[in-house]
Amino acid sequence: MMIIEFILIFGVLLFIHEFGHFIFAKLFKINVEEFGFGFPPRLLKIGQFRETEITLNWIPFGAFVRLSGENDPEVKGGFGDSSILARFMTLIGGPLFNLVLGVVLFAIIFMQVGIPDLKSVQIYGVNEGSPAEISGISAGELIVEVNGVAITSTQQLSEQVELNRGKPITIKLLTPEGEEHIVTAIPRVDPPPGEGYLGVTLVNPYKDASVVEALPYAFRATGGYAIQLLALPGQLIRGTISAEEARPVGPVGIYSIYSQARERDETNAESANPEDRLNTLLILAIISVALGFTNLLPIPALDGGRLILLLPEIFLRKKVPAKVENIVNMVGFAALIALMVIITTMDIINPIVMP
């Protein structure tokens, strides 16, 4: 059942990708001959949308879009006959939809977990023997005021404490249970290395987030994961990450990660912390971002490789001959198949284990 579930869910991610190509092709009036659920051979035709056949295919994994004139610029109304803008947007539509899906999934996660409340300051940890411990400050409490001054940021708190080194200060605190109490502490003039004047570690507590509040964090998370993927080759060369950490994964490896995330969510089903129950959603968000970003890499047969072939036409007004483009894509596709065989073999011999 886990395998069937994975095939269906991963198939949805691939479907979203192909749907992006389909939507942009339609927007730019490129004829789409077929939109297929799954991969050929064809099982049956389930409908027709204008000139597009909607089909169901035997291999139940993802979807595909067959554009008219994709490999022949002589076909009127086809892909090769369209403007460079239409072709560019149609190619980028698939990765774009995957990235948008990543943003949506991350937004759902932040709505469940919450977002940092940048106007509140919480005690995360208290150093042993520090002025904070001596005064009775505990981890989890919110700092409300210092010497009657309302605290609305960690920077403001640090400034207030630094101004009063060696002097008694009154601190109003709010416990996790909602009770207020006031303590007196004397910030150290010369704290030990790695410790502050009070001897506390500060964080911003999390608060509930609406869709509008969650979206900026979702965009940031999507961009962050895309940057991590882009930085992997450089980190591998510098030795800051191991080859095992940077290894590519195929469908078998992705299934292994997905199944481990599902097991963790099931184990933590009763946990009060939402983060413990969102492993699967997080993995799906990361996979969607990875699909979108990977397809934009300048590799022949991928969307990014096909976009690269548009560059001579954009900058030199000289179109790459269809015959040359088809050969490049065929060679690239064969290389990708060979690479996938190698990656899948690695995934089977050396299974991925989530940290």
C-alpha positions as CSV (number, residue, x, y, z in Angstrom):
1,M,0.0,0.0,0.0
2,M,2.9,2.4,0.7
3,I,4.3,1.8,-2.8
4,I,0.9,2.4,-4.4
5,E,0.5,5.6,-2.3
6,F,3.9,6.8,-3.3
7,I,3.3,6.1,-7.0
8,L,0.1,8.1,-6.8
9,I,1.6,11.1,-4.9
10,F,4.8,11.2,-6.9
11,G,2.7,10.9,-10.0
12,V,0.8,14.0,-8.9
13,L,4.0,16.0,-8.6
14,L,4.9,14.9,-12.2
15,F,1.4,15.7,-13.3
16,I,1.7,19.2,-12.0
17,H,4.9,19.6,-14.0
18,E,3.3,18.5,-17.2
19,F,0.2,20.5,-16.5
20,G,2.4,23.6,-16.4
21,H,3.6,22.9,-19.9
22,F,0.0,22.3,-21.0
23,I,-1.3,25.5,-19.6
24,F,1.4,27.7,-21.1
25,A,1.1,26.0,-24.4
26,K,-2.6,26.7,-24.4
27,L,-2.1,30.3,-23.3
28,F,0.2,30.9,-26.3
29,K,-2.0,29.0,-28.7
30,I,0.3,26.1,-29.4
31,N,-1.6,23.0,-30.4
32,V,-1.4,20.2,-27.9
33,E,-2.1,16.8,-29.5
34,E,-2.3,14.8,-26.4
35,F,-2.3,15.1,-22.6
36,G,-1.7,11.7,-21.1
37,F,-2.2,10.4,-17.6
38,G,0.6,7.9,-17.0
39,F,3.0,6.9,-19.7
40,P,2.5,4.9,-22.9
41,P,1.4,2.5,-24.2
42,R,-2.1,3.9,-24.3
43,L,-4.9,2.2,-22.4
44,L,-7.8,4.3,-23.6
45,K,-8.9,7.7,-24.7
46,I,-11.0,9.3,-21.9
47,G,-11.9,12.6,-23.5
48,Q,-11.2,15.5,-25.8
49,F,-10.4,19.2,-25.0
50,R,-10.5,21.1,-28.3
51,E,-7.7,19.6,-30.4
52,T,-6.2,17.7,-27.4
53,E,-6.8,14.1,-26.7
54,I,-7.0,13.2,-23.0
55,T,-5.7,9.7,-22.6
56,L,-5.1,7.1,-19.9
57,N,-1.9,5.0,-20.2
58,W,-0.7,1.7,-18.9
59,I,2.3,2.9,-16.8
60,P,0.6,4.7,-13.8
61,F,3.4,7.2,-13.2
62,G,3.0,11.0,-13.8
63,A,1.8,12.4,-17.1
64,F,3.0,13.7,-20.4
65,V,2.2,16.4,-23.0
66,R,2.6,15.8,-26.7
67,L,2.9,19.2,-28.5
68,S,2.1,19.5,-32.2
69,G,5.2,20.1,-34.3
70,E,7.5,19.7,-31.3
71,N,10.3,18.4,-33.5
72,D,9.2,19.9,-36.8
73,P,9.1,23.7,-37.2
74,E,7.2,23.2,-40.5
75,V,4.0,22.2,-38.7
76,K,1.7,25.2,-38.5
77,G,0.4,26.1,-35.1
78,G,2.9,23.7,-33.5
79,F,5.7,24.3,-31.0
80,G,8.5,24.8,-33.5
81,D,6.4,27.3,-35.5
82,S,5.6,29.5,-32.5
83,S,7.3,32.6,-31.3
84,I,10.4,32.4,-29.1
85,L,8.4,33.8,-26.2
86,A,5.7,31.1,-26.6
87,R,8.4,28.4,-26.7
88,F,10.3,29.8,-23.8
89,M,7.2,30.1,-21.5
90,T,5.9,26.7,-22.5
91,L,9.3,25.1,-21.6
92,I,9.6,27.0,-18.3
93,G,5.9,26.4,-17.4
94,G,6.6,22.8,-16.0
95,P,9.4,23.8,-13.6
96,L,7.5,26.9,-12.6
97,F,4.4,24.9,-11.6
98,N,6.6,22.6,-9.5
99,L,8.1,25.6,-7.7
100,V,4.7,27.2,-7.2
101,L,3.5,23.8,-5.7
102,G,6.6,23.9,-3.4
103,V,5.5,27.4,-2.2
104,V,2.0,26.2,-1.5
105,L,3.2,23.1,0.5
106,F,5.6,25.2,2.5
107,A,2.8,27.7,3.2
108,I,0.7,24.9,4.6
109,I,3.6,23.8,6.8
110,F,4.1,27.3,8.2
111,M,0.3,27.6,8.8
112,Q,0.5,24.4,10.9
113,V,3.8,25.1,12.7
114,G,3.5,28.9,12.9
115,I,6.0,31.7,12.1
116,P,8.4,33.6,14.3
117,D,6.8,36.4,16.3
118,L,9.6,39.0,15.7
119,K,8.0,41.3,18.4
120,S,8.4,38.8,21.2
121,V,11.5,37.6,23.0
122,Q,11.6,34.1,24.6
123,I,14.2,32.5,26.8
124,Y,15.5,29.4,25.0
125,G,18.2,28.4,27.4
126,V,19.8,29.6,30.7
127,N,23.5,29.1,31.5
128,E,24.4,27.4,34.7
129,G,25.5,29.9,37.4
130,S,24.6,32.9,35.3
131,P,22.8,36.0,36.7
132,A,19.6,34.8,34.9
133,E,19.7,31.4,36.7
134,I,20.4,33.1,40.1
135,S,17.5,35.5,39.6
136,G,15.1,32.6,38.8
137,I,14.6,33.1,35.0
138,S,13.6,29.8,33.3
139,A,13.7,28.6,29.7
140,G,10.4,29.1,27.9
141,E,9.5,32.4,29.6
142,L,8.8,35.6,27.6
143,I,10.7,38.8,28.5
144,V,8.0,41.5,28.6
145,E,9.8,44.5,30.2
146,V,13.3,45.5,31.4
147,N,13.3,48.4,33.9
148,G,9.8,49.4,32.8
149,V,10.7,49.4,29.0
150,A,8.6,47.2,26.8
151,I,10.7,44.6,25.0
152,T,9.8,44.1,21.3
153,S,13.0,42.6,19.9
154,T,16.1,40.6,20.8
155,Q,18.2,43.6,19.7
156,Q,16.4,46.0,22.0
157,L,16.8,43.6,25.0
158,S,20.5,43.2,24.3
159,E,20.9,47.0,24.3
160,Q,19.0,47.4,27.6
161,V,21.0,44.8,29.3
162,E,24.4,46.1,28.0
163,L,23.5,49.6,29.2
164,N,23.0,48.3,32.7
165,R,26.1,46.0,33.2
166,G,26.9,45.6,36.8
167,K,23.7,47.3,37.9
168,P,20.5,45.7,39.2
169,I,17.7,45.5,36.6
170,T,14.0,44.5,37.0
171,I,12.7,42.1,34.4
172,K,9.0,41.3,33.9
173,L,8.5,37.8,32.6
174,L,5.5,35.8,31.3
175,T,5.5,32.1,31.9
176,P,4.2,29.5,29.3
177,E,1.1,29.2,31.6
178,G,0.4,33.0,31.1
179,E,1.5,34.1,34.6
180,E,3.5,37.3,35.0
181,H,6.3,37.7,37.6
182,I,9.2,40.1,38.2
183,V,12.8,39.3,39.0
184,T,15.9,41.3,39.7
185,A,19.2,40.4,38.0
186,I,22.6,42.0,37.8
187,P,24.1,41.7,34.3
188,R,27.8,40.7,34.3
189,V,30.4,43.3,33.3
190,D,32.8,40.7,31.9
191,P,30.9,37.5,31.0
192,P,32.6,34.2,30.2
193,P,33.4,33.5,26.5
194,G,30.3,32.4,24.6
195,E,27.9,33.7,27.2
196,G,26.1,37.0,27.3
197,Y,25.8,39.5,30.1
198,L,22.7,37.8,31.5
199,G,23.7,34.3,30.5
200,V,20.6,33.4,28.4
201,T,19.9,32.2,24.8
202,L,17.1,34.1,23.1
203,V,14.7,33.1,20.4
204,N,11.5,34.5,18.8
205,P,8.5,32.3,19.8
206,Y,6.2,31.0,17.1
207,K,2.7,32.3,16.5
208,D,-0.2,31.2,14.4
209,A,0.0,32.3,10.8
210,S,-2.6,33.2,8.2
211,V,-2.1,32.4,4.5
212,V,-0.9,35.9,3.8
213,E,1.6,35.8,6.7
214,A,2.8,32.3,5.8
215,L,3.5,33.1,2.1
216,P,6.7,35.2,2.5
217,Y,8.2,32.4,4.6
218,A,7.1,29.9,2.1
219,F,8.8,31.8,-0.8
220,R,11.9,32.1,1.4
221,A,12.0,28.4,2.1
222,T,11.5,27.5,-1.5
223,G,14.3,29.8,-2.5
224,G,16.5,28.5,0.3
225,Y,16.2,24.9,-0.9
226,A,16.8,25.9,-4.5
227,I,20.0,27.8,-3.4
228,Q,21.1,24.7,-1.4
229,L,20.8,22.5,-4.6
230,L,22.7,25.1,-6.6
231,A,25.5,25.2,-4.0
232,L,25.9,21.4,-3.7
233,P,28.6,21.0,-6.5
234,G,30.8,23.8,-4.9
235,Q,30.4,22.4,-1.4
236,L,31.4,18.9,-2.7
237,I,34.5,20.3,-4.4
238,R,35.5,22.2,-1.2
239,G,34.8,19.2,0.9
240,T,32.3,20.9,3.2
241,I,29.9,18.0,2.5
242,S,30.6,14.4,1.8
243,A,29.9,12.6,-1.5
244,E,27.2,10.5,0.4
245,E,25.4,13.7,1.4
246,A,25.5,15.2,-2.1
247,R,24.6,11.9,-4.0
248,P,21.7,12.2,-6.4
249,V,18.6,10.0,-5.8
250,G,16.2,8.4,-8.2
251,P,12.6,7.1,-7.8
252,V,13.8,4.3,-5.5
253,G,15.7,6.7,-3.3
254,I,12.8,9.1,-3.2
255,Y,10.5,6.3,-2.2
256,S,12.9,5.3,0.6
257,I,12.9,8.9,1.9
258,Y,9.1,9.2,1.6
259,S,8.4,5.9,3.4
260,Q,10.7,6.9,6.3
261,A,9.0,10.3,6.6
262,R,5.5,8.6,6.6
263,E,6.7,6.2,9.4
264,R,7.9,9.1,11.5
265,D,4.6,10.9,11.1
266,E,2.7,7.7,12.1
267,T,5.0,7.3,15.1
268,N,4.5,10.9,16.2
269,A,0.8,11.0,15.4
270,E,0.0,11.9,19.1
271,S,2.8,14.5,19.5
272,A,1.8,17.9,20.6
273,N,4.4,19.5,18.4
274,P,3.1,19.9,14.8
275,E,6.7,19.7,13.4
276,D,6.8,16.0,14.5
277,R,3.8,15.2,12.3
278,L,4.7,17.2,9.1
279,N,7.7,15.1,7.8
280,T,5.9,13.8,4.8
281,L,4.6,17.2,3.7
282,L,8.1,18.7,4.1
283,I,9.6,15.9,2.0
284,L,6.9,16.5,-0.7
285,A,7.6,20.2,-0.7
286,I,11.4,19.6,-1.1
287,I,10.8,17.0,-3.8
288,S,8.6,19.5,-5.8
289,V,11.2,22.2,-5.5
290,A,13.9,19.8,-6.5
291,L,11.9,18.6,-9.6
292,G,11.3,22.2,-10.7
293,F,14.9,23.3,-10.1
294,T,16.5,20.1,-11.6
295,N,14.5,20.5,-14.8
296,L,15.9,24.0,-15.2
297,L,19.5,22.7,-15.2
298,P,21.2,23.2,-18.7
299,I,21.2,19.4,-19.5
300,P,20.1,18.2,-22.9
301,A,16.6,16.7,-23.0
302,L,15.6,18.5,-19.8
303,D,13.6,21.8,-19.9
304,G,16.8,23.7,-19.0
305,G,18.7,22.1,-21.9
306,R,16.0,23.0,-24.3
307,L,15.9,26.6,-23.0
308,I,19.7,26.8,-23.7
309,L,19.1,25.9,-27.3
310,L,16.9,29.0,-27.6
311,L,19.8,31.3,-26.6
312,P,21.3,31.6,-30.2
313,E,17.8,32.6,-31.4
314,I,17.4,35.2,-28.6
315,F,20.8,36.8,-28.9
316,L,21.9,36.1,-32.4
317,R,18.5,35.9,-34.2
318,K,19.7,32.5,-35.5
319,K,17.6,29.5,-34.8
320,V,19.3,26.1,-34.0
321,P,18.4,23.7,-36.9
322,A,15.6,21.3,-35.9
323,K,17.8,18.3,-36.9
324,V,20.7,19.5,-34.6
325,E,18.2,20.1,-31.7
326,N,16.7,16.7,-32.1
327,I,20.1,15.0,-32.1
328,V,21.2,16.9,-29.0
329,N,18.0,16.0,-27.2
330,M,18.2,12.3,-28.2
331,V,21.8,12.0,-27.0
332,G,20.9,13.9,-23.8
333,F,17.9,11.6,-23.2
334,A,20.0,8.5,-23.7
335,A,22.6,9.9,-21.2
336,L,19.8,10.6,-18.7
337,I,18.5,7.0,-19.0
338,A,22.0,5.7,-18.4
339,L,22.4,8.0,-15.4
340,M,19.1,7.0,-14.0
341,V,20.1,3.3,-14.2
342,I,23.3,4.1,-12.3
343,I,21.5,6.2,-9.6
344,T,18.7,3.5,-9.2
345,T,21.4,0.8,-8.7
346,M,23.1,3.0,-6.1
347,D,19.7,3.5,-4.3
348,I,19.1,-0.3,-4.2
349,I,22.7,-1.2,-3.1
350,N,23.1,1.7,-0.7
351,P,19.6,2.8,0.6
352,I,19.1,6.4,1.6
353,V,18.6,6.9,5.4
354,M,17.0,10.1,6.6
355,P,19.1,12.0,9.3
